[in-house]
Amino acid sequence: MARMLIVIGVLFILAGVIWALAGKLGLGRLPGDIVIERENARIWIPVTSAILVSVAVTVVINLILWLIGR
């Protein structure tokens, strides 16, 4: 149980670092992300960014499960 909590904590730290760097790398402004700007409203729908984040999270979770299952 302690090992699992440490792994989860490290993942949260990594997610925070990646989140901070993602804006600098252009995540959220990828082709396929929808931005609608009007006079007094801005709608941002990060379709491509969400898919990219989903794939990355899936890979990380599968890697962790594979390492635990060994």
N, C-alpha and C positions, 0 to 999 in steps of 0.2 A: 504494500500500500504506500509506503514512504517513497519508494522508487517511482511509482506512478505520479505522485504529487510533485516530485522533483521534475519529472519529464514535462508535466503540464505547465509548471512554472517556467521552465526554460522555453517552452513553446510560446507562452505569452510574452516573454521578453523578446524572443525572435520576431514575433508578430508585430510588436511595437516598433522595433527597429526597421522592419520591412515597411511598415505603414508610413514611417517618417521618410524613408528613402523613396517610396513609391511616387510621391508627388513630384520629387525632383527628377525622377526618371520618365515622367510623362504619363503615368498610369492615371486614367480618368480623362485623358485627351487622345485616346486611340481612335483610329478609324473604326467606325461602327458605333461609337458612343454618340448618343443623340443629345443635342443641346438646342433648346428652343428658347429664344430670347425675345421678349416683348418689351413694351415701354416700362412697365412696372412689375414684370415677373420674369423669372428665369427657371426653366425646367431642365434638369440634367438627368438623363437616363443612361447609366454606364453599362450598356449591353456587353460590349467587347471586354471591358475591364472586369466585369462580373464573371464572364466565362473564363478568362485567364486566371483570376483568383480562385475560382472553383477547381480548375484543373490542378493548380499548384497545391491547394489544400488537400485534394484527393491523393495526390502523389505523396505528400508528407504523411498523411494518416496511414496510407498503405505501407509506407516504409517503416513507420513506427510499429504497426501491427506485425509486420514481417520480422522486425528485430525482436519484439517481445515473444513471438511464437517460436523463435529459434530455440 
